[in-house]
Amino acid sequence: MPFKYFIELLILSALWGASFLFMRTTTGDFGPVMLVTLRTGIAALALFPFFVYRKLFAEFKHQWKPILFLAVANTAVPFCLFSYSTYHLGAGYSSILNATAPMFGALVGFFWLKDNLSKIAVFGLFLGFMGVLLLSLSKIYAVVEVVYLPILAALVATFGYGLSACYSKKYLTGVKSLTIAAGSHYFSLIILFPISLFFWPETNPSMDSWIQVIVLGLFCTGIASIMYFRLIAKVGAEKAITVAYLVPVFGVMWGIVFLQEVLTLNMLLGASLVLIGVALTTGVLRFKKRSTVSPNPL
């Protein structure tokens, strides 16, 4: 990967990692549904000029049904679940759970799309879910309040991401990524807006909270989507997807720096198991087979 694209990958990881920071600090003021409505609305506005410039309306009109499915399974529902989860678990913790999405994608691909799952990949799944278990136990023992629901919410969200990846592979292959990204945000806004009217906060959020939501929607969602699809076009999807391994690094770092969150030993061990498991499951980390062919004599 050329150095300039590696820098873009780091910036993208930092933006997506920061989204957990902003969800942690603003969900309490807006509530999950209203926050995600504003987030997707701002992102939709940010993507609209690019959507028009690329003349993607015809493609969007032709593919609106599968894009609508992604709007629900990959945007509206997971964003709401992660807003709820991050508020209760913390930015760093939730960003680590977010890294399980590729594992769910591999599982769904195996059972639905009949994709091959090697023994190493199965071992990776085992390691990853052991990591989730360790994270869950460490969080439960670390606080008095029950955290099963926020952890479950995060895992349901990442299952939605994994399902959506397989769905896109099956039904949206060849469709421009910007069409999918912009369309899913438009539909998410349409779905969530009428629901959000019932969840308007009783107390008007502060100006600081509004600014954070604007940054979340504009930079961490809209511009980040453009950067991600640019990377896919320039370096390929297999390299661009490695952003999933960097997001937890920034999520944990932003949580420590700005929210005084604590990185415990159990949390570090659990995160390591999750990331190694995901790397094995997705094939990013491979073991070379020892060659049985004798070298040619000189």
C-alpha positions as CSV (number, residue, x, y, z in Angstrom):
1,M,0.0,0.0,0.0
2,P,1.5,3.4,-1.0
3,F,2.3,5.6,2.0
4,K,-0.3,8.3,1.2
5,Y,-3.1,5.7,1.3
6,F,-1.7,4.3,4.5
7,I,-2.0,7.8,6.0
8,E,-5.6,8.0,4.7
9,L,-6.3,4.6,6.4
10,L,-5.0,6.0,9.7
11,I,-7.1,9.1,9.4
12,L,-10.2,7.0,8.6
13,S,-9.5,4.8,11.6
14,A,-9.1,7.9,13.8
15,L,-12.5,9.3,12.5
16,W,-14.4,6.0,13.0
17,G,-12.7,5.5,16.4
18,A,-13.8,9.0,17.4
19,S,-17.4,8.1,16.5
20,F,-17.5,6.0,19.7
21,L,-16.2,8.9,21.7
22,F,-19.0,11.2,20.4
23,M,-21.7,8.5,20.9
24,R,-20.5,8.1,24.5
25,T,-20.8,11.8,25.2
26,T,-24.0,12.7,23.3
27,T,-26.3,9.7,23.6
28,G,-27.3,10.8,27.1
29,D,-28.4,14.2,25.8
30,F,-30.2,13.1,22.6
31,G,-31.1,9.4,23.2
32,P,-30.0,6.7,20.7
33,V,-32.8,7.2,18.1
34,M,-32.6,11.0,17.9
35,L,-28.8,10.9,17.8
36,V,-28.7,8.4,14.9
37,T,-31.5,10.4,13.1
38,L,-29.3,13.5,13.2
39,R,-26.2,11.6,12.4
40,T,-27.6,10.0,9.3
41,G,-29.3,13.2,8.2
42,I,-26.1,15.2,8.4
43,A,-24.2,12.4,6.6
44,A,-26.9,12.3,3.9
45,L,-26.4,16.0,3.3
46,A,-22.7,15.6,3.1
47,L,-22.9,12.8,0.6
48,F,-25.6,14.4,-1.6
49,P,-23.3,16.6,-3.7
50,F,-21.1,13.7,-4.6
51,F,-24.2,11.6,-5.3
52,V,-25.5,14.2,-7.8
53,Y,-22.1,14.9,-9.3
54,R,-21.6,11.2,-10.0
55,K,-25.1,11.0,-11.5
56,L,-26.1,7.9,-9.4
57,F,-29.8,8.4,-9.1
58,A,-30.7,5.9,-11.9
59,E,-28.6,3.2,-10.3
60,F,-30.1,4.0,-6.9
61,K,-33.6,3.8,-8.3
62,H,-32.9,0.4,-9.9
63,Q,-31.4,-1.0,-6.7
64,W,-33.5,0.7,-4.1
65,K,-34.9,-2.5,-2.5
66,P,-31.5,-4.1,-1.5
67,I,-30.3,-0.7,-0.5
68,L,-33.3,-0.3,1.8
69,F,-32.4,-3.6,3.4
70,L,-28.9,-2.3,4.1
71,A,-30.3,0.9,5.5
72,V,-32.1,-1.1,8.2
73,A,-29.5,-3.9,8.8
74,N,-26.3,-1.9,8.3
75,T,-27.1,1.7,9.3
76,A,-30.3,2.5,11.2
77,V,-30.5,-0.4,13.6
78,P,-26.7,-1.0,14.3
79,F,-26.1,2.7,14.8
80,C,-28.9,2.9,17.4
81,L,-27.7,-0.2,19.1
82,F,-24.1,1.0,19.3
83,S,-25.2,4.4,20.6
84,Y,-27.0,2.6,23.4
85,S,-24.1,0.2,24.0
86,T,-21.4,2.9,23.9
87,Y,-23.3,5.0,26.4
88,H,-23.3,2.2,28.9
89,L,-20.0,0.5,28.2
90,G,-17.7,3.3,27.2
91,A,-16.0,4.3,23.9
92,G,-13.0,2.0,24.0
93,Y,-14.9,-1.1,25.1
94,S,-17.6,-0.7,22.4
95,S,-15.0,-0.1,19.7
96,I,-13.4,-3.4,20.6
97,L,-16.7,-5.2,20.3
98,N,-17.2,-3.5,16.9
99,A,-14.2,-5.5,15.6
100,T,-16.2,-8.7,15.8
101,A,-18.2,-7.7,12.6
102,P,-15.9,-9.6,10.2
103,M,-16.3,-12.8,12.3
104,F,-20.0,-12.6,11.9
105,G,-19.6,-11.9,8.2
106,A,-17.5,-15.1,7.9
107,L,-20.1,-17.1,9.8
108,V,-23.0,-15.8,7.7
109,G,-21.0,-16.3,4.6
110,F,-20.4,-19.9,5.6
111,F,-24.0,-20.8,6.4
112,W,-25.8,-18.7,3.8
113,L,-23.4,-18.2,0.8
114,K,-21.6,-21.5,1.3
115,D,-18.2,-19.8,1.5
116,N,-15.3,-21.9,2.6
117,L,-14.2,-21.8,6.2
118,S,-10.9,-23.3,6.9
119,K,-9.8,-25.0,10.1
120,I,-7.6,-21.9,10.9
121,A,-10.7,-19.7,10.4
122,V,-12.8,-21.8,12.7
123,F,-10.0,-21.6,15.3
124,G,-10.1,-17.8,14.7
125,L,-13.8,-17.7,15.4
126,F,-13.2,-19.6,18.7
127,L,-10.5,-17.2,19.8
128,G,-12.6,-14.2,18.9
129,F,-15.6,-15.3,20.8
130,M,-13.4,-16.3,23.8
131,G,-12.2,-12.7,23.6
132,V,-15.8,-11.4,23.7
133,L,-16.5,-13.7,26.7
134,L,-13.4,-12.4,28.5
135,L,-14.4,-8.8,27.8
136,S,-17.9,-9.5,29.0
137,L,-16.8,-11.1,32.2
138,S,-14.3,-8.4,32.9
139,K,-16.9,-5.7,32.4
140,I,-19.4,-7.4,34.6
141,Y,-17.0,-7.8,37.5
142,A,-15.7,-4.3,37.0
143,V,-19.0,-2.5,37.7
144,V,-22.0,-3.2,39.8
145,E,-24.7,-2.5,37.2
146,V,-25.7,-5.2,34.8
147,V,-24.2,-4.9,31.3
148,Y,-25.6,-7.9,29.5
149,L,-28.0,-5.9,27.4
150,P,-25.4,-3.3,26.2
151,I,-23.0,-6.1,25.3
152,L,-25.8,-8.0,23.5
153,A,-26.8,-4.8,21.7
154,A,-23.3,-4.4,20.4
155,L,-23.1,-8.0,19.2
156,V,-26.5,-7.8,17.5
157,A,-25.2,-4.6,15.7
158,T,-22.0,-6.3,14.5
159,F,-24.1,-9.3,13.4
160,G,-26.0,-6.8,11.3
161,Y,-22.8,-5.5,9.8
162,G,-21.7,-9.1,8.9
163,L,-25.1,-10.0,7.5
164,S,-25.1,-6.8,5.4
165,A,-21.6,-7.5,4.0
166,C,-22.8,-10.9,2.8
167,Y,-26.1,-9.5,1.5
168,S,-24.1,-6.8,-0.5
169,K,-21.9,-9.5,-1.9
170,K,-25.0,-11.5,-3.1
171,Y,-27.3,-8.7,-4.3
172,L,-25.2,-5.6,-4.9
173,T,-22.1,-6.8,-6.6
174,G,-21.2,-4.2,-9.3
175,V,-23.2,-1.4,-7.7
176,K,-21.1,1.7,-7.0
177,S,-20.1,1.9,-3.3
178,L,-21.2,5.6,-3.1
179,T,-24.7,4.7,-4.3
180,I,-24.9,2.1,-1.5
181,A,-23.5,4.5,1.1
182,A,-25.6,7.5,0.2
183,G,-28.7,5.5,-0.4
184,S,-28.6,3.7,2.9
185,H,-28.2,7.0,4.7
186,Y,-31.1,8.5,2.9
187,F,-33.4,5.5,3.7
188,S,-32.2,5.5,7.3
189,L,-33.2,9.1,7.7
190,I,-36.6,8.4,6.2
191,I,-37.1,5.4,8.5
192,L,-35.9,7.1,11.7
193,F,-37.2,10.6,11.3
194,P,-40.9,9.8,12.2
195,I,-39.8,7.5,15.0
196,S,-37.4,10.1,16.4
197,L,-40.3,12.6,16.9
198,F,-41.4,10.4,19.8
199,F,-37.9,10.5,21.4
200,W,-37.2,14.2,21.3
201,P,-35.2,15.0,24.5
202,E,-37.1,16.7,27.3
203,T,-34.2,19.0,28.0
204,N,-32.7,20.8,25.0
205,P,-29.1,19.6,24.5
206,S,-26.2,22.0,25.1
207,M,-24.5,23.8,22.2
208,D,-21.4,21.6,22.9
209,S,-23.5,18.5,22.3
210,W,-24.9,19.9,19.1
211,I,-21.4,20.6,17.8
212,Q,-20.3,17.1,18.6
213,V,-23.3,15.6,16.8
214,I,-22.5,17.7,13.7
215,V,-18.9,16.5,13.8
216,L,-20.1,12.9,14.2
217,G,-22.4,13.2,11.2
218,L,-20.2,15.2,9.0
219,F,-16.7,13.9,9.6
220,C,-17.1,10.5,11.3
221,T,-19.9,9.3,9.1
222,G,-20.3,11.3,5.8
223,I,-16.7,12.2,5.0
224,A,-15.4,8.9,6.5
225,S,-17.7,7.0,4.1
226,I,-16.2,8.9,1.1
227,M,-12.7,8.2,2.3
228,Y,-13.5,4.5,2.8
229,F,-14.9,4.0,-0.7
230,R,-12.0,6.0,-2.1
231,L,-9.6,3.6,-0.4
232,I,-11.6,0.6,-1.8
233,A,-11.2,2.1,-5.3
234,K,-7.4,2.8,-4.9
235,V,-6.0,-0.1,-2.9
236,G,-8.8,-2.7,-3.0
237,A,-11.4,-3.9,-0.6
238,E,-9.2,-6.5,1.1
239,K,-6.7,-3.8,2.2
240,A,-9.3,-1.2,3.0
241,I,-11.1,-3.6,5.3
242,T,-8.0,-3.6,7.6
243,V,-9.5,-0.4,9.0
244,A,-11.5,-2.7,11.3
245,Y,-8.3,-3.6,13.1
246,L,-7.3,0.0,13.7
247,V,-10.6,1.4,14.8
248,P,-10.4,-0.2,18.3
249,V,-6.9,1.3,18.7
250,F,-8.2,4.8,18.2
251,G,-11.5,4.1,20.1
252,V,-9.6,3.0,23.2
253,M,-7.1,5.9,22.8
254,W,-9.8,8.6,22.5
255,G,-11.6,7.1,25.5
256,I,-8.5,7.2,27.6
257,V,-7.4,10.7,26.5
258,F,-10.8,12.5,26.6
259,L,-13.0,10.4,28.9
260,Q,-10.4,9.1,31.4
261,E,-11.4,5.5,30.6
262,V,-9.2,2.8,32.0
263,L,-7.6,0.1,29.9
264,T,-7.5,-3.0,32.2
265,L,-5.4,-6.1,31.7
266,N,-8.5,-8.3,31.1
267,M,-9.7,-5.7,28.5
268,L,-6.3,-5.8,26.8
269,L,-6.3,-9.6,26.7
270,G,-9.9,-9.8,25.5
271,A,-9.2,-7.2,22.7
272,S,-6.1,-9.2,21.7
273,L,-8.1,-12.4,21.3
274,V,-10.8,-10.6,19.3
275,L,-8.3,-9.0,16.9
276,I,-6.2,-12.2,16.4
277,G,-9.4,-14.2,16.0
278,V,-10.8,-11.8,13.4
279,A,-7.4,-11.7,11.6
280,L,-7.4,-15.6,11.4
281,T,-11.1,-15.8,10.4
282,T,-10.8,-13.3,7.6
283,G,-7.4,-14.6,6.3
284,V,-5.5,-11.4,7.0
285,L,-3.2,-13.5,9.3
286,R,-2.1,-16.6,7.5
287,F,0.3,-19.5,8.3
288,K,2.5,-20.5,5.4
289,K,2.6,-24.1,4.6
290,R,6.1,-25.7,4.7
291,S,7.1,-26.7,1.2
292,T,7.7,-30.4,0.7
293,V,9.6,-29.8,-2.6
294,S,13.3,-30.2,-2.5
295,P,15.3,-27.2,-3.7
296,N,17.0,-27.5,-7.1
297,P,20.6,-28.5,-6.8
298,L,23.2,-25.9,-7.9
